[in-house]
């Protein structure tokens, strides 16, 4: 056997070393056909009384990715999840981390409007595409719009314009209005007033995440309205509806709501919510092929019915999928990617979907009742709502 220190041994080591170097060099020079994963930041309220809403957003977004083999638009994606805890300052910290440390190419999610107002400008100023799937504060639909922000949900006023229209259509002449005291709550009342044609007996704003509404319920009883309209998302809605039922009012004094009794809160309320009427952009029984397969897949994966938060986030994933397909994964061509997003070339679970000039959707709303179903209480879309008066935020948006 030749020693490695012998002339023959040294020639053998040198030969094998050169061969290995040539192979490594050839590999390095070869073109890479595997694209690195695109990093997507997800920000949502994932803890506290509003945590179920953000969890629905996240679960539906991840379901869409799983259905596409871990890819969107044929490109592998990595999702980095952040909990904003329903605190704007925590939301800003999360956005900063995603932009500066994680170097994400996209941000999605956002559950509550106070967080959206805090993080919208830092993200869009960085020219990072931001696909919101729930919170829609009025300013970002109007004068503070950005070419880098798209929404798959609605602006806050529109959500409650539908609620005001429904309340008018039902013929209630005197209504008592209640909402949580933050950006979305104030937008809620503004939107409701735009399309409600009767008299507002009173409008009451309560603390965010307030657990006890007994004093307010006593006050509304004394006011003797024809109906009550409320906006209490997440745990707030669970507490309010339970206490409204305990006061003996549900079924006696009509309760109309938006984002209060929905797929995220019904599992906690069950039959306590039966008899309530809601205005909503989504219900699991909407009849189209995309929604049928979505509901089936979501229930199989998570053992619960999808909420509107889930539907809007599933739409966000499919919007991103369609846009990445159009640009062949080249998200760095921002003009082309924006055009691909604006095309909205995907099938929404909610039905027809297109963007207005402010990059918020022109999408439908429904009367959705809480009814007894085969497996307990369920949400059932009854009929479309035709909104007669809209706030034209798109006209205030300076971009084209």
Secondary structure, DSSP 4 states (H G I P E B T S, - for coil): ---TTSHHHHHHHHHHHHHHHHHHHHHHHSPP-SPPPEEEEEEE--SSTTHHHHHHHHHHHHHHHHHTTTEETTEEEEEEEEE-TT-HHHHHHHHHIIIIIS--SEEEE---HHHHHHHHHHHHHTT-EEEESS---HHHHTTT--TTEEESS--HHHHHHHHHHHHHHTT--EEEEEEESSHHHHHHHHHHHHH--SEEEEEEEE-TT----HHHHHHHHHHT-SEEEEE--THHHHHHHHHHHHTT-TTTSEEEESSSSSTTTHHHHGGGGTT-EEEES--TT--SHHHHHHHHHHHHHHSS---HHHHHHHHHHHHHHHHHHHTTT-TT-HHHHHHHHHHT-S--TTS--EE-TTS-EE---EEEEEEEETTEEEEEEEEE--------HHHH----
